[in-house]
């Protein structure tokens, strides 16, 4: 979490750690801003995190094109800490890494929601 990143480095957040933490979890910037402004933060819900990832996909495609945008973003999606520890997730992760279109990635997200929603909500 953003708090752990800041605490680890004795009141000085390492840009390398923050940058690395943002891969697959871009909401860390929001968490950090909220924490710095209020000395606390409210974590995003699973639904909000998926909305951020969907927006990231759209923005990647808009900035480049669908083929290169998906190739660029899919490795970050597959490594998201949101999916860490999900049972039997390897085939889904591989499918994400092989996806070629926005529709394929969004379909995988829908399947994740159906299969893992109760686990992700915890």
WOSUL-V32197 format. One line per field, one symbol per residue. phi: phi as a letter, one per 20 degrees, with the letter a starting at -180 (. if undefined). Layout:
BEGIN
phi=???
END
This chain:
BEGIN
phi=.ffffffgdlmcfffffffffffnbffffffffffffcmbbdfffgfffffffffffgfffffdafffffffefffffeffgefnfflegfffffffefdcfgfffffgfffgfedgfffff
END
